[in-house]
Amino acid sequence: MDASEYLKPSVRTSKKRDLEDQSLQLASANKRVALGEITNSLIFNTSQCSLSDQEMTDKDMDEEERPDGTSVDCSKKCRSASSIYNHLRSLEMELHMKVLPNNIEKAQNGDSILSFTYMREILVDWLVEVAEEYKLVSDTLYLTISHMDIYLSSQAVDKSKLQLLGVCCMLLASKYEEINPPNVEDFCYITDNTYTKEQVLSMEREVRKFLSCEGAPTIKNFLRIFTQVSLENWKAPDLQFEFLSCYLAELSLLDHRFVQFLPSMVAASAIFLSRFTIQPDKHPWCLALQHYSGYRPSELKECILAIHRLQLNRKGSSLQAIRTKYKQHKFKCVAELSSPSEIPAYYFEDIDKQSFNRFLRT
């Protein structure tokens, strides 16, 4: 069976899920705070510790004022924040060495690169629909793809087993991220019972062997952090900006070549491109984002342009799950936003405090 015969599986609507819809909606309102959100609140309470575009002095971060007028040492919080963030970065570096694009391509030596790329894209598009059907948090989707790529970088997978791998990785990610994860039978049902419960559990055990760091940070974890910093230092339509950043980050999941970039870099690039899409005449980066992310615009350029190409080309693709998802009103229809076809070259030039202030005055 070649790539042209590898048809996208349909999402089977679960009667059980329909009956439980009301209870699931109630449960979703009480979903636990994921690792990314906890570290986000600890690390980047930007009303306390963030740097402005105009000033980045130690004095500004030394103290904050409590409502009762007393002060608290904010520099200690920022030092702690830096330590936690550096730990997240070290975790992603550890994972990154295992999941390079050439590792995935070498492992799938039975297929041509074009064939494998197309089949993986179909699978990810379908998994987006499954996540929507079962109302899974976005962290589950990102962790699913991370698990999947870790396995694909080590083991060749037959075309007939790709969907099985996908649901097993989502089952594992659901157990990690969800309060009430779908059970094994739900994932069998969603595949139209193509696989038995025993097959799913067997593949789950197999995948677990390759997940040495099950809770490794994903793009979503870093996206939360950078979004808070960005909203504190750049006045933009809040929800529209947040949803657009999420949309652009999810587009990156479709292409396995994005594993060449660290999750933090993809998240930072999505923030940059979201700011550019909403206000193309304003510089998309700022000193606060550069300080907290550790990335200069020149370092993000390749990743930004890759996401930009996906953003411009999604209308012509036959795989529309992500675009359809973000065309909904609850996501402010951000998939409909148009982006300029060219990003000015000077936006990628490295900035320091003096050059950025000069740019603001022009």
C-alpha positions, -999 to 999 in steps of 0.1 A, spaced: 0 0 0 15 33 -11 10 67 4 -19 75 -21 -38 46 -6 -33 56 30 -66 72 36 -73 93 67 -94 73 92 -127 88 102 -135 99 137 -164 77 149 -187 96 172 -190 78 205 -226 72 217 -212 68 252 -194 101 249 -226 118 237 -245 105 268 -217 117 290 -213 150 273 -229 170 301 -208 154 328 -176 158 307 -184 195 303 -186 198 341 -154 178 345 -136 200 320 -143 230 341 -124 214 369 -94 200 350 -62 199 370 -36 224 364 -10 209 341 28 211 347 31 240 323 5 261 340 20 255 375 55 264 363 40 293 344 25 308 375 56 302 394 80 315 367 64 343 349 39 362 371 46 391 348 28 416 368 55 411 394 87 402 376 85 410 339 107 435 321 92 464 301 103 471 265 118 504 277 137 494 308 154 463 319 172 472 351 178 451 382 163 478 403 129 475 387 128 438 397 142 440 432 109 448 449 72 447 445 46 463 466 20 444 485 -16 457 489 -8 467 525 21 489 513 49 466 524 74 454 499 86 419 490 118 409 474 109 400 438 145 394 427 144 361 447 113 351 427 130 359 395 161 339 404 139 310 413 120 315 380 153 314 361 163 282 378 130 265 369 131 277 334 166 265 329 156 231 342 128 229 316 153 239 289 177 212 300 149 186 298 139 196 263 176 194 252 179 159 266 148 148 246 158 168 215 190 147 209 168 116 206 141 129 182 160 146 153 143 144 119 171 122 104 166 98 133 129 94 124 137 91 87 164 65 93 141 44 115 114 44 88 137 30 62 110 9 46 92 40 33 102 69 11 105 102 30 76 117 10 54 86 18 62 87 55 57 125 57 23 123 41 12 93 63 23 110 95 5 142 85 -27 123 80 -23 107 114 -17 139 132 -47 155 114 -69 127 126 -55 128 162 -65 165 163 -101 154 155 -100 126 181 -88 151 208 -117 174 198 -142 145 199 -131 134 234 -127 170 246 -90 165 256 -69 194 268 -43 206 243 -15 194 265 -26 159 257 -24 164 220 12 179 222 23 151 245 8 125 221 28 138 192 59 139 214 55 103 224 48 93 188 79 109 174 101 94 202 89 60 192 92 67 154 128 78 159 137 44 172 114 19 156 101 13 121 63 12 120 43 -5 93 16 16 76 -11 -6 90 0 1 125 5 38 124 -31 45 136 -25 20 164 6 39 174 -13 71 174 -41 60 197 -17 43 221 4 75 224 -28 94 230 -39 69 256 -6 73 274 -7 111 272 -43 112 284 -34 92 315 -7 118 322 -27 150 315 -64 143 320 -85 139 351 -109 116 334 -90 101 304 -108 80 278 -104 43 285 -90 17 262 -124 7 248 -130 44 238 -98 43 217 -108 10 201 -142 25 193 -128 56 177 -108 35 153 -140 17 143 -127 -13 162 -99 -18 138 -77 -28 167 -86 -50 197 -82 -40 233 -53 -65 236 -35 -50 206 -38 -15 221 -25 -26 255 3 -45 239 14 -15 218 11 7 249 36 -15 267 59 -13 238 58 25 235 64 29 272 99 13 268 110 43 248 96 70 271 124 77 295 111 112 302 73 109 301 68 144 314 92 163 292 82 198 284 62 204 252 56 234 229 25 241 249 43 245 282 66 271 267 38 288 248 20 296 281 51 312 295 58 333 265 22 343 261 21 358 295 53 377 290 40 390 256 6 401 269 22 420 298 46 439 275 26 443 243 -10 456 242 -29 433 218 -64 417 217 -58 391 244 -79 361 234 -73 366 197 -35 367 202 -35 336 225 -57 315 201 -36 326 171 -4 315 188 -20 282 197 -32 277 161 3 284 147 20 261 172 -4 233 164 3 237 126 39 228 134 28 194 147 19 183 112 54 183 99 79 159 114 108 182 103 99 206 131 115 182 156 148 198 145 137 228 166 134 228 203 99 231 217 108 264 233 120 277 199 87 266 182 67 283 209 87 315 207 84 315 169 46 311 171 45 341 195 66 362 170 44 352 140 12 358 159 23 393 169 33 399 133 0 387 119 -21 409 142 1 440 140 25 436 110 37 473 112 50 468 148 82 450 157 70 414 166 98 409 192 106 428 224 134 429 250 113 411 276 106 382 253 142 380 243 153 381 279 129 354 292 130 331 262 168 334 256 162 337 218 172 366 195 151 371 163 180 359 142 179 326 160 142 321 154 142 331 117 143 296 102 116 283 125 94 314 120 96 312 82 87 274 83 56 281 104 48 311 82 48 288 51 23 265 69 1 294 78 0 306 42 -5 272 26 -31 256 49 -60 267 27 -47 246 -1 -43 214 20 -67 186 20 -60 181 57 -81 207 75 -86 195 110 -65 222 127 -78 249 104 -115 238 110 -109 237 147 -96 273 148 -123 286 125 -148 282 153 -161 312 171 -149 299 204 -114 303 190 -121 338 176 -119 324 140 -81 330 141 -76 305 113 -92 330 90 -67 358 98 -45 366 69 -8 372 73 14 393 50 32 371 26 66 386 35 82 393 68 105 423 67 141 413 69 149 439 96 125 421 120 151 394 122 180 416 131 193 412 166 181 439 190 196 455 221 181 481 243 195 511 224 185 498 189 151 488 201 144 523 216 156 538 183 131 516 165 103 527 188 110 564 180 109 559 142 
